[in-house]
């Protein structure tokens, strides 16, 4: 039942207190009638505005007040009547409960516009913020945050299941798309390959052992795949790849390539996997193959096998190999500085010095003396020059040098001979099987291989002849000094004769301690002696030949900061001299022609597909490789060499000809779209020299090696009592391949 109390504006506006009393009386009278509201009466439920606060405590104390409403009817603007307040109460309203009536002036606009308040609630706009009771606040928090133990409705559970299944579906779709993208990428762009053999060593390694020299701490790789006729046991069969860690080896001789230490054990070595490459399969889609580039292709006789080699000959060319160099149409092929640095092989590094310097060891860098004074002294990883006199520059013939010569501690089969006028009478004459022999007719003393220091000491103790002592010392020095050869530490020791290498590169880390310092580098290829002068005062660079004052090339040094390391590189490779400072050429390349080596004669018909042997001209023996190919000189001011490295060029062997023989050159003629490829490890590589066709068609190319992305090494770890080895990346060898 709804009761409406209407108050008209009179001449005098009633006060707020009067309005409140009138409304209270109306409410009390309505409650005493006890008339129930009809069941079919419409129930009006309105939302509670945000600005109101429900008085839940009143609702709980007066459960009968559940459907009462209060209305304010605002008068029109042009009317003078007061607002109309409407109160609606249910029939069950208790008489002793007085509802709270909101003041007309404080009713919110939302209530005035809607005209209703939520059922069972009497609202009032707050002028001051009221505090919730503890009971009301806790109930509000429970309503906002349901307890965890409440059961989830079936509809909500079904929704969650649909959401989780949708996430799994999206994940599976993403994985499928990723696999498809990788497959397409590998098919058309990049693909990974693993090197299994050592035909491209040391640039790319197959299965190998990582060895650290116990004397000089130099690290190098030793093959685990190539079979050697002399040591046939230490090979890795295809069915043993999965058991590489348990692969047994026989004790064979391993020699450090840096200090020539030979007491390195080959037992208990762990095999490392081959290098892994990323191959650019689109490299030759728009670009033509270039000489000296590494390439991956399918074996012409076994298309399922992929090989990695280096391009030596291009389509339509006639290829010849002589003294380790490559000739095309009778002209030697030269490499630029970047290609030389990519293909060079380390021979000596002053950073790694031996610790066990026995009587058979001698430093490969020796200083000459002037006035019994050696101005070159050893430093931690290099050498330092201190001039004897800085008052004037030393003449060229009196300049002190730091001389390089390759020194071996033991081994070798070469015969060394020096003159000896008479064998001492107090020493028994050696027999035919003795390490030292004496020829009474030729008056010479000779030995084979490196003469042990113990034997020299024993012979000296048997005689007091000073000439005999001098001859023994000279023979000992000559037997341990060897030219640089193409013998590669990666390979097993074999019975094949090594070839002398004359193409070398010198790399220095120089610190001029004064702007007035001078540095001279001399390199000898067995035929010419080239000298390069660096004058830091005038910033001039001059290239000369020994005995010729007229410079062959002149240049200028870039801006340099003194007392900071400067990297200087000088190479004599492929009949060409290059000089660079901090990786930039400072002289124009100087190419020269050999006078003692005739260029190979090539027949004019270069289109013949078959292999042929030229009968027009033969080549004489190449000049002998010098025993002291490099010298370093300094003058005027102190100079420090922080590090010295010596490299050699690749030496390509010919299968059909001995390099020192007078046999005709063997030629390889290429047709259109054919390439001639060789491995860097020429001693063991199977390549175009061995295949009947002698060439590789361009349609067999897979791509160009782009990145050496996963060279690996084995690392030992201890898990309690169990020791195992895991494969980890070799970060020092990750690089771009050019």
C-alpha positions in Angstrom: 0.0 0.0 0.0 1.4 3.3 -1.0 0.7 6.5 1.0 1.6 9.9 -0.5 2.0 13.0 1.7 1.6 16.2 -0.2 2.8 19.6 1.2 1.8 22.7 -0.7 3.7 25.9 -0.4 1.8 28.4 1.6 2.6 32.0 2.1 5.1 30.9 4.7 7.5 28.0 3.8 7.4 25.3 6.5 10.7 24.6 8.2 12.7 21.4 7.8 11.8 20.2 11.3 8.0 20.7 10.6 8.3 18.6 7.4 10.1 15.9 9.2 7.4 15.7 12.0 4.6 15.6 9.4 6.1 12.8 7.5 6.8 10.8 10.7 3.1 11.1 11.7 2.1 9.9 8.2 4.3 6.9 8.5 3.0 6.0 11.9 -0.6 6.2 10.8 0.1 4.1 7.7 1.7 1.4 9.9 -1.3 1.2 12.2 -3.7 0.3 9.4 -2.1 -3.1 9.0 -3.3 -3.4 5.5 -1.2 -5.7 3.4 -0.1 -4.9 -0.1 -1.7 -7.1 -2.7 0.4 -9.9 -4.1 -0.2 -8.8 -7.6 1.1 -5.3 -6.9 4.2 -4.5 -9.0 7.5 -4.6 -7.2 9.7 -1.8 -8.1 13.4 -2.4 -7.7 15.8 0.4 -8.6 19.6 0.3 -8.7 21.4 2.0 -5.9 23.4 5.1 -7.0 27.1 5.2 -6.5 26.8 8.2 -4.2 24.6 6.4 -1.6 25.5 4.0 1.1 23.1 1.1 2.0 22.2 0.9 5.6 22.4 -2.8 5.8 22.4 -2.8 9.5 18.8 -1.3 9.4 17.7 -3.8 6.9 18.9 -6.7 9.1 17.3 -5.2 12.3 13.9 -4.5 10.5 13.3 -7.5 8.1 9.7 -6.3 7.6 11.0 -3.2 5.8 11.8 -4.8 2.4 9.7 -3.1 -0.2 9.2 0.4 1.1 10.1 3.3 -1.2 10.6 7.0 -0.7 10.0 9.5 -3.6 10.7 13.2 -4.0 8.6 14.8 -6.7 10.4 17.9 -7.7 8.1 20.8 -8.8 8.5 22.6 -12.0 10.7 25.6 -12.1 7.8 28.0 -12.5 5.7 26.6 -9.7 5.9 27.9 -6.1 5.0 24.6 -4.4 7.4 22.7 -2.3 8.9 19.4 -3.3 6.7 16.4 -2.8 8.1 13.6 -0.6 6.5 10.1 -1.1 7.0 7.3 1.4 6.0 3.7 0.6 6.0 1.0 3.3 4.8 -2.6 3.3 2.0 -3.8 5.5 4.4 -5.8 7.7 6.3 -2.7 8.8 6.8 -2.7 12.5 5.5 0.4 14.3 8.4 0.7 16.7 10.8 1.1 13.8 11.2 4.7 12.6 12.8 5.0 9.1 15.3 7.6 8.5 14.0 10.3 6.1 16.5 12.1 3.9 16.4 15.9 3.9 14.9 17.4 0.7 17.7 19.7 0.2 20.3 16.9 0.3 18.7 14.4 -2.0 21.0 13.6 -4.9 20.0 14.5 -8.5 20.1 10.8 -9.4 17.4 10.0 -6.9 15.3 13.0 -8.0 15.5 11.9 -11.6 14.7 8.2 -10.9 12.2 8.9 -8.2 13.0 5.7 -6.3 15.4 4.2 -3.8 16.4 0.5 -3.6 13.8 -1.8 -1.9 14.2 -2.1 1.8 16.7 0.7 2.0 16.3 4.3 2.9 19.2 6.4 1.5 20.7 9.7 2.4 23.4 11.7 0.6 26.4 12.0 2.8 27.8 15.3 3.7 30.6 13.6 5.7 32.0 10.2 4.8 30.7 7.5 7.1 32.7 4.5 8.2 31.6 1.0 7.6 31.1 -1.1 10.6 33.5 -4.1 10.9 30.7 -6.5 10.1 29.6 -4.5 7.0 33.2 -4.2 5.7 34.0 -7.9 6.1 30.8 -8.8 4.4 31.6 -6.5 1.5 35.0 -8.0 1.1 33.6 -11.5 1.1 31.2 -10.5 -1.7 33.9 -8.9 -3.8 36.5 -11.8 -3.3 34.8 -15.2 -3.1 36.6 -17.8 -0.9 38.7 -20.4 -2.7 36.7 -23.3 -1.4 33.6 -22.1 -3.2 32.5 -24.5 -5.9 32.9 -23.5 -9.5 29.7 -23.5 -11.5 29.5 -25.8 -14.5 29.2 -22.9 -16.9 32.4 -21.3 -15.6 34.2 -24.7 -15.7 33.2 -25.2 -19.3 34.4 -21.7 -20.2 37.8 -22.4 -18.6 38.1 -25.6 -20.5 37.3 -23.9 -23.8 39.9 -21.2 -23.0 42.6 -23.7 -22.2 41.9 -25.8 -25.3 42.1 -22.6 -27.3 45.5 -21.8 -25.9 46.8 -25.3 -26.7 45.5 -25.0 -30.2 47.2 -21.6 -30.7 50.5 -23.1 -29.4 50.3 -26.1 -31.7 49.6 -23.8 -34.7 52.6 -21.6 -33.8 54.9 -24.7 -33.6 53.6 -26.0 -37.0 54.2 -22.6 -38.6 57.7 -22.4 -37.1 58.6 -25.8 -38.4 57.3 -24.9 -41.8 59.3 -21.6 -41.8 62.5 -23.4 -40.7 61.9 -26.1 -43.4 61.4 -23.4 -46.1 64.4 -21.4 -44.8 66.7 -24.5 -44.9 65.4 -25.5 -48.3 66.0 -22.1 -50.0 68.2 -19.9 -47.8 70.5 -21.4 -45.1 71.3 -24.9 -44.1 73.6 -26.4 -41.5 76.4 -28.8 -42.3 78.9 -30.6 -40.1 82.5 -31.2 -41.2 83.5 -34.8 -40.7 87.0 -35.0 -42.2 90.1 -32.8 -42.2 90.5 -32.0 -45.9 90.0 -28.3 -45.1 92.1 -28.2 -42.0 93.1 -26.1 -40.2 90.5 -23.7 -41.6 87.7 -26.2 -41.0 88.1 -29.2 -38.7 86.6 -32.6 -38.8 86.6 -35.0 -35.9 89.7 -34.1 -34.0 91.6 -34.0 -30.8 92.3 -30.7 -29.0 95.8 -30.7 -27.7 97.6 -28.2 -25.5 101.3 -28.4 -25.6 102.6 -29.1 -22.0 105.7 -27.0 -22.7 104.6 -23.8 -24.4 100.8 -24.1 -23.7 100.1 -23.6 -27.5 96.7 -25.2 -28.5 96.3 -27.0 -31.8 94.1 -29.7 -33.3 95.1 -33.2 -34.3 93.1 -35.3 -36.7 90.9 -38.2 -35.5 89.7 -39.4 -38.9 92.5 -39.5 -41.6 94.1 -42.9 -42.0 97.9 -43.0 -42.3 99.7 -46.0 -43.8 102.4 -45.7 -41.1 100.0 -45.5 -38.2 96.8 -47.3 -39.4 95.3 -47.8 -35.9 94.1 -44.3 -35.0 91.1 -43.9 -37.3 87.5 -43.3 -36.7 85.1 -45.7 -38.5 81.6 -44.7 -39.4 80.1 -47.1 -36.9 82.2 -45.7 -34.1 80.8 -42.1 -34.3 78.5 -42.8 -31.4 81.3 -44.2 -29.3 83.8 -41.4 -29.9 84.4 -40.8 -26.2 85.5 -44.5 -25.7 87.6 -44.6 -28.9 91.0 -46.1 -28.2 94.2 -44.8 -29.6 97.7 -46.1 -29.9 100.6 -44.1 -28.6 101.8 -42.1 -31.6 104.2 -39.2 -31.9 102.6 -35.7 -31.7 104.8 -32.7 -32.2 103.9 -29.1 -31.2 104.0 -26.9 -34.3 105.1 -23.9 -32.2 108.0 -25.1 -30.0 108.6 -28.5 -31.6 108.1 -30.3 -28.3 107.7 -34.0 -29.1 106.9 -35.7 -25.8 103.1 -35.3 -26.1 101.1 -38.4 -25.2 98.3 -39.4 -27.6 96.6 -41.7 -25.0 93.4 -40.7 -23.1 92.5 -38.1 -25.7 88.9 -37.1 -26.2 87.5 -36.8 -29.7 85.7 -33.5 -30.5 83.0 -33.2 -33.1 83.6 -31.5 -36.4 82.9 -27.9 -37.1 79.3 -26.9 -38.0 78.6 -24.4 -40.8 75.7 -22.3 -41.9 75.7 -22.5 -45.7 74.2 -19.7 -47.8 72.3 -21.6 -50.5 71.5 -18.4 -52.4 75.1 -17.2 -52.7 75.4 -18.3 -56.4 71.9 -17.5 -57.5 72.9 -14.0 -58.5 76.7 -14.1 -58.0 79.3 -16.1 -59.9 81.8 -18.2 -58.0 85.1 -16.5 -57.3 88.6 -17.9 -56.9 89.8 -18.7 -53.4 86.2 -18.9 -52.1 85.2 -21.9 -49.9 82.2 -23.8 -51.4 79.9 -26.7 -50.4 78.9 -29.0 -53.2 77.7 -32.6 -53.9 80.3 -35.2 -54.7 80.3 -35.7 -58.5 80.4 -39.5 -57.9 78.3 -39.7 -54.8 75.6 -37.0 -55.0 74.3 -37.9 -51.5 77.7 -36.7 -50.0 78.4 -33.0 -49.5 82.0 -31.8 -49.7 83.6 -28.5 -48.6 86.6 -27.3 -50.7 88.1 -24.1 -52.0 87.6 -22.9 -55.6 90.9 -22.7 -57.5 89.9 -22.9 -61.1 87.0 -21.2 -62.9 85.1 -22.3 -66.0 87.1 -22.4 -69.2 90.5 -22.1 -67.5 93.6 -24.3 -67.7 95.0 -25.0 -64.3 98.6 -26.0 -63.3 100.1 -26.5 -59.8 103.8 -25.8 -59.3 105.8 -25.3 -56.1 102.6 -24.8 -54.2 101.3 -22.0 -56.4 98.4 -21.9 -58.8 98.9 -21.0 -62.4 96.1 -20.2 -64.9 96.9 -19.9 -68.6 100.6 -19.7 -67.5 100.2 -16.8 -65.0 100.5 -17.2 -61.3 97.4 -16.3 -59.4 97.9 -13.8 -56.5 95.8 -13.3 -53.4 94.9 -9.9 -51.8 95.5 -9.2 -48.2 92.1 -10.4 -47.0 92.4 -13.7 -48.8 96.0 -14.2 -47.5 94.8 -13.7 -43.9 91.9 -16.1 -44.5 94.2 -18.9 -45.8 97.4 -18.4 -43.9 98.7 -21.1 -41.4 100.5 -20.2 -38.2 104.2 -21.3 -37.9 105.4 -19.4 -34.8 104.0 -17.2 -32.0 106.2 -15.5 -29.5 103.4 -15.4 -27.0 103.9 -19.1 -26.3 107.3 -19.7 -24.9 108.6 -23.1 -23.8 109.1 -23.8 -20.1 111.2 -26.9 -20.4 114.1 -25.4 -22.3 116.4 -28.4 -22.5 119.8 -28.6 -24.2 118.1 -29.4 -27.5 116.0 -26.2 -27.5 116.9 -22.8 -28.9 114.7 -19.8 -29.4 113.7 -19.3 -33.0 114.5 -15.6 -32.7 118.2 -14.8 -32.3 119.8 -11.4 -31.9 123.0 -10.5 -33.7 125.5 -8.4 -31.7 127.5 -5.3 -32.3 130.7 -4.7 -30.2 129.7 -7.9 -28.2 126.4 -6.2 -27.2 123.0 -7.6 -28.1 120.5 -4.7 -28.2 117.6 -7.0 -28.5 116.3 -8.5 -25.2 113.5 -10.8 -24.4 110.3 -9.5 -22.9 107.3 -11.3 -21.5 105.7 -12.1 -24.9 108.1 -10.3 -27.3 111.3 -8.4 -27.6 112.6 -4.9 -27.0 115.3 -2.9 -28.8 117.6 -0.5 -26.9 120.0 1.3 -29.2 123.7 1.0 -28.4 124.2 4.7 -29.3 121.6 7.3 -30.2 124.0 10.0 -31.3 123.9 8.9 -34.9 122.1 6.3 -37.0 123.7 3.0 -37.4 125.0 2.2 -40.9 123.2 -0.6 -42.8 126.1 -3.0 -42.5 126.4 -2.5 -38.7 122.7 -2.7 -37.9 121.7 -5.3 -35.4 119.1 -7.8 -36.4 116.6 -10.1 -34.7 116.7 -13.1 -37.0 114.1 -15.9 -37.4 115.1 -19.4 -38.1 112.9 -22.5 -37.6 114.4 -24.7 -34.9 113.5 -28.4 -34.3 114.4 -30.3 -31.1 114.6 -33.8 -32.6 113.7 -35.9 -35.6 114.2 -35.6 -39.3 115.9 -37.7 -42.0 117.8 -35.0 -43.9 121.5 -35.4 -44.2 123.7 -32.6 -42.9 127.4 -32.3 -43.8 130.2 -29.9 -42.9 133.9 -30.0 -43.6 136.4 -31.4 -41.0 140.0 -31.6 -42.1 141.0 -34.4 -39.7 139.2 -36.7 -37.3 140.9 -36.5 -33.8 143.1 -39.4 -32.9 141.8 -39.6 -29.3 138.3 -40.4 -30.5 137.4 -43.8 -32.1 136.4 -43.5 -35.7 132.6 -43.9 -36.0 131.1 -47.0 -37.8 128.5 -47.0 -40.5 125.6 -47.3 -38.1 126.7 -44.4 -35.9 124.7 -41.2 -35.8 127.8 -39.3 -37.0 130.0 -40.4 -39.9 133.3 -39.2 -41.3 134.4 -39.3 -44.9 138.1 -39.4 -45.0 138.2 -38.8 -48.8 136.0 -35.7 -48.8 137.1 -34.6 -45.4 133.5 -34.1 -44.2 131.5 -35.0 -41.1 127.8 -35.7 -41.5 124.7 -36.8 -39.6 121.0 -37.5 -40.4 118.3 -35.7 -38.6 118.7 -33.5 -35.5 121.9 -34.4 -33.6 121.2 -34.9 -29.9 122.9 -32.6 -27.5 123.9 -35.5 -25.3 126.0 -37.0 -28.0 127.8 -33.7 -28.7 128.7 -33.4 -25.0 130.0 -37.0 -24.9 132.2 -36.5 -28.0 133.6 -33.3 -26.6 134.6 -35.0 -23.4 136.6 -37.6 -25.4 138.8 -35.0 -27.2 140.6 -31.8 -26.5 140.8 -30.8 -30.2 139.2 -27.3 -30.5 138.6 -27.6 -34.2 136.7 -30.8 -33.6 134.7 -29.1 -30.9 133.9 -26.2 -33.3 132.8 -28.7 -36.0 130.5 -30.5 -33.7 128.8 -27.3 -32.5 128.4 -26.2 -36.1 126.9 -29.6 -37.1 124.6 -29.5 -34.1 123.3 -26.1 -35.1 122.8 -27.0 -38.7 121.0 -30.2 -38.0 118.4 -28.5 -35.8 117.8 -25.6 -38.2 115.2 -26.4 -40.9 113.4 -24.4 -43.6 109.7 -23.8 -43.2 107.8 -26.7 -44.8 104.2 -27.6 -45.7 104.0 -30.2 -42.9 100.8 -29.7 -41.0 100.5 -30.5 -37.3 96.8 -31.5 -37.9 98.0 -34.6 -39.8 99.6 -37.7 -38.4 103.3 -38.1 -38.9 103.8 -39.7 -42.2 106.7 -40.9 -44.3 106.1 -38.4 -47.0 108.7 -35.8 -47.7 107.6 -32.3 -46.8 108.0 -29.4 -49.3 109.8 -26.2 -48.4 107.5 -23.1 -48.4 108.8 -19.7 -49.4 105.6 -17.8 -49.2 105.5 -16.2 -45.7 103.8 -13.4 -43.7 105.1 -11.5 -40.7 102.8 -9.9 -38.2 104.1 -7.6 -35.5 102.5 -5.7 -32.6 104.9 -2.7 -32.4 105.1 0.0 -29.7 107.5 2.8 -30.8 108.8 4.3 -27.5 109.9 7.5 -29.3 108.6 9.4 -32.4 112.2 9.2 -33.8 112.2 5.4 -33.9 112.9 3.4 -37.0 112.0 -0.2 -37.9 113.1 -2.3 -40.8 111.6 -5.6 -41.9 113.4 -7.9 -44.3 111.9 -11.0 -46.0 113.7 -13.4 -48.3 111.9 -15.8 -50.6 115.1 -17.6 -51.7 115.5 -15.4 -54.7 114.9 -11.8 -53.6 115.6 -10.1 -50.3 113.0 -7.3 -49.7 113.5 -4.6 -47.1 110.8 -2.3 -45.8 111.7 0.8 -43.7 109.3 2.4 -41.4 110.4 5.9 -40.3 108.0 7.1 -37.6 109.5 10.6 -37.5 108.8 11.4 -41.2 105.9 8.9 -41.4 107.4 7.4 -44.5 107.4 3.8 -45.7 109.9 2.6 -48.3 110.2 -0.8 -50.0 113.6 -1.8 -51.4 115.5 -4.8 -52.5 118.8 -5.6 -50.8 121.6 -3.5 -52.3 119.4 -1.3 -54.4 119.0 2.2 -53.0 116.1 3.1 -55.4 112.8 2.3 -53.6 110.3 0.0 -55.4 107.3 1.5 -53.6 106.9 4.5 -51.2 104.0 5.4 -49.0 103.0 7.2 -45.8 102.0 6.0 -42.4 98.5 6.9 -41.1 98.0 9.0 -37.9 99.4 7.0 -35.1 99.4 7.3 -31.3 102.8 6.6 -29.9 103.2 4.2 -27.0 100.2 2.3 -28.3 100.5 -1.0 -30.2 100.6 -0.7 -34.0 99.9 -3.9 -36.0 102.3 -4.1 -39.0 102.0 -6.9 -41.6 104.4 -7.7 -44.4 104.0 -10.7 -46.7 105.9 -12.2 -49.6 103.3 -14.6 -51.2 102.6 -15.5 -54.8 105.5 -13.4 -56.1 103.9 -10.3 -54.5 104.9 -8.0 -51.6 102.2 -6.5 -49.4 102.7 -4.1 -46.5 99.8 -3.1 -44.2 99.5 -1.0 -41.0 96.5 -1.7 -38.8 94.9 -3.8 -41.5 95.2 -1.1 -44.3 97.7 -1.3 -47.1 100.2 1.6 -47.0 102.0 0.6 -50.2 100.7 -0.4 -53.5 101.2 -4.2 -54.0 104.5 -5.0 -55.7 104.2 -8.0 -58.0 107.4 -9.5 -59.5 108.3 -12.3 -61.9 110.7 -15.0 -60.9 113.9 -15.2 -62.9 114.9 -18.7 -62.0 111.5 -20.3 -62.3 110.0 -20.4 -65.8 106.3 -20.0 -65.9 104.6 -23.2 -67.0 103.9 -23.6 -70.6 100.2 -23.9 -71.5 99.0 -25.1 -74.8 96.8 -22.7 -76.7 93.8 -25.0 -77.0 92.1 -24.4 -73.7 88.7 -25.9 -74.6 89.7 -29.5 -74.6 87.7 -31.4 -71.9 90.2 -34.1 -71.2 93.3 -33.9 -69.0 96.6 -33.5 -70.8 100.3 -33.1 -70.2 102.2 -30.3 -71.7 105.2 -31.4 -73.7 106.3 -27.9 -74.7 108.4 -26.8 -71.8 109.5 -28.1 -68.4 110.2 -26.1 -65.3 113.5 -26.2 -63.5 114.0 -26.8 -59.8 112.7 -23.9 -57.6 115.1 -21.9 -55.5 115.9 -23.4 -52.2 113.9 -22.0 -49.3 116.2 -19.9 -47.1 117.0 -21.0 -43.5 116.8 -17.4 -42.2 113.9 -15.9 -44.2 113.0 -13.0 -41.8 115.0 -10.3 -40.1 113.9 -7.4 -38.0 116.1 -4.3 -37.4 115.6 -1.1 -35.4 117.6 2.1 -35.0 117.8 5.5 -33.3 115.2 5.0 -30.5 113.8 2.2 -28.4 111.2 -0.1 -30.0 109.1 -2.7 -28.3 107.7 -5.8 -30.2 104.9 -7.0 -28.0 104.1 -10.0 -30.1 105.6 -11.6 -33.2 103.8 -14.1 -35.4 105.0 -15.9 -38.5 102.6 -17.5 -41.0 103.0 -19.5 -44.2 100.8 -19.8 -47.3 98.9 -22.9 -48.4 101.0 -25.2 -50.4 99.0 -27.1 -53.1 100.7 -30.4 -54.0 100.4 -31.9 -57.5 99.5 -35.6 -57.7 101.3 -36.1 -61.0 104.6 -34.4 -60.4 107.4 -34.1 -57.9 107.9 -30.4 -57.1 111.7 -30.7 -57.4 111.6 -32.7 -60.6 112.0 -31.7 -64.2 108.8 -33.5 -65.3 106.3 -31.6 -67.5 103.6 -29.8 -65.7 100.3 -31.5 -65.4 97.4 -29.4 -66.7 93.7 -29.5 -65.8 91.4 -28.1 -68.6 88.0 -27.0 -67.6 84.9 -26.8 -69.8 82.1 -24.3 -69.5 80.3 -24.4 -66.1 83.1 -26.5 -64.6 85.1 -25.6 -61.5 88.4 -26.9 -60.1 88.3 -27.3 -56.3 91.1 -28.2 -53.8 91.2 -28.8 -50.0 93.4 -26.6 -47.8 95.0 -29.8 -46.3 96.6 -30.8 -49.6 98.3 -33.8 -48.2 95.1 -35.8 -47.4 92.4 -34.0 -49.3 90.4 -35.9 -52.0 89.5 -33.3 -54.6 89.7 -32.4 -58.3 93.3 -33.8 -58.4 91.9 -37.3 -57.8 88.6 -37.5 -59.6 88.6 -38.8 -63.2 86.7 -35.8 -64.5 89.0 -33.5 -62.6 86.2 -30.9 -62.2 82.9 -30.1 -60.5 79.9 -28.8 -62.5 78.2 -25.7 -61.2 74.9 -27.4 -60.9 76.4 -29.5 -58.1 77.0 -26.4 -55.9 75.0 -26.2 -52.7 76.2 -22.9 -51.5 78.9 -20.9 -49.8 79.9 -21.4 -46.1 78.8 -18.2 -44.3 79.4 -18.7 -40.6 81.4 -21.1 -38.6 78.6 -21.0 -36.0 79.3 -24.1 -33.7 82.9 -25.1 -33.3 82.9 -27.2 -30.2 85.2 -28.6 -27.6 84.8 -31.1 -24.7 84.6 -29.9 -21.1 85.0 -32.3 -18.2 82.6 -32.0 -15.3 82.4 -33.9 -12.0 79.0 -35.0 -10.7 79.8 -36.5 -7.4 81.8 -39.7 -7.9 81.0 -39.7 -11.7 83.1 -37.8 -14.1 81.8 -37.0 -17.6 82.4 -34.8 -20.5 80.0 -32.5 -22.3 80.2 -30.6 -25.6 80.4 -26.8 -25.3 80.9 -24.1 -28.0 84.4 -22.9 -28.8 83.6 -19.2 -28.7 87.1 -18.2 -29.9 86.6 -19.9 -33.3 83.1 -18.6 -34.1 83.6 -16.3 -37.1 82.4 -15.3 -40.5 83.9 -17.2 -43.4 84.9 -15.2 -46.4 
